[in-house]
Amino acid sequence: MLTDSAHGKMRTFELDTFESSTPTAPEGVGHTFTVGRNGGAIDALLKQEIGDIFFGEEADNIERLWQKAWWSL
């Protein structure tokens, strides 16, 4: 069983990862996790939404991408 100061005991841990690439930028990898709930929903959200949200964006502008994803979702 995993534990940490924010979540306490975590009976399960779900890790979602995703890859991104553009014709002109290197490939990237991102991740998020849950403490045992809704991992499938987050995985579906990533597959259905992130590509459209980030399409055409500059890959090196991490803060802008984070803000855009936060406010878009």
C-alpha positions as CSV (number, residue, x, y, z in Angstrom):
1,M,0.0,0.0,0.0
2,L,1.3,3.5,-0.9
3,T,1.1,6.4,1.4
4,D,2.0,10.1,1.2
5,S,1.3,13.3,3.2
6,A,-1.4,14.6,0.9
7,H,-3.4,11.5,0.2
8,G,-2.8,9.2,3.2
9,K,-3.2,5.6,2.4
10,M,-3.7,4.8,-1.3
11,R,-5.1,1.3,-1.9
12,T,-4.5,1.7,-5.6
13,F,-2.5,4.1,-7.8
14,E,-3.4,4.8,-11.5
15,L,-0.8,6.3,-13.8
16,D,-1.9,7.8,-17.2
17,T,0.9,8.6,-19.6
18,F,0.7,10.2,-23.1
19,E,3.2,11.0,-25.9
20,S,3.2,14.0,-28.2
21,S,5.1,14.9,-31.2
22,T,5.1,17.4,-34.0
23,P,6.9,17.5,-37.4
24,T,9.3,20.2,-36.1
25,A,9.7,19.4,-32.4
26,P,11.0,16.5,-30.4
27,E,8.7,13.9,-29.0
28,G,7.5,14.5,-25.5
29,V,5.9,12.5,-22.7
30,G,3.5,13.6,-20.1
31,H,1.8,12.0,-17.1
32,T,-0.8,12.3,-14.5
33,F,-2.0,10.0,-11.7
34,T,-5.0,9.2,-9.5
35,V,-5.1,7.6,-6.1
36,G,-7.4,4.9,-7.3
37,R,-10.5,6.6,-8.7
38,N,-11.4,7.8,-12.3
39,G,-8.2,6.7,-14.1
40,G,-10.3,5.4,-17.0
41,A,-12.1,8.7,-17.3
42,I,-8.9,10.7,-17.3
43,D,-7.4,8.3,-19.9
44,A,-10.4,8.9,-22.1
45,L,-10.2,12.6,-21.6
46,L,-6.5,12.6,-22.6
47,K,-7.2,10.6,-25.7
48,Q,-10.2,12.7,-26.8
49,E,-9.3,16.2,-25.9
50,I,-5.6,17.0,-25.4
51,G,-4.7,16.6,-29.1
52,D,-7.2,19.2,-30.1
53,I,-6.3,21.6,-27.3
54,F,-2.6,21.5,-28.1
55,F,-2.8,21.3,-31.9
56,G,-0.8,24.1,-33.5
57,E,0.8,25.2,-30.3
58,E,4.5,25.9,-29.7
59,A,5.8,22.8,-27.8
60,D,8.4,24.7,-25.8
61,N,5.9,27.1,-24.2
62,I,5.1,24.8,-21.3
63,E,3.4,27.4,-19.1
64,R,1.0,28.4,-21.9
65,L,0.2,24.8,-22.7
66,W,-0.5,24.1,-19.0
67,Q,-2.8,27.1,-18.7
68,K,-4.6,26.3,-21.9
69,A,-5.2,22.7,-20.8
70,W,-6.3,23.9,-17.3
71,W,-8.8,26.4,-18.6
72,S,-10.0,24.2,-21.5
73,L,-10.8,21.3,-19.3
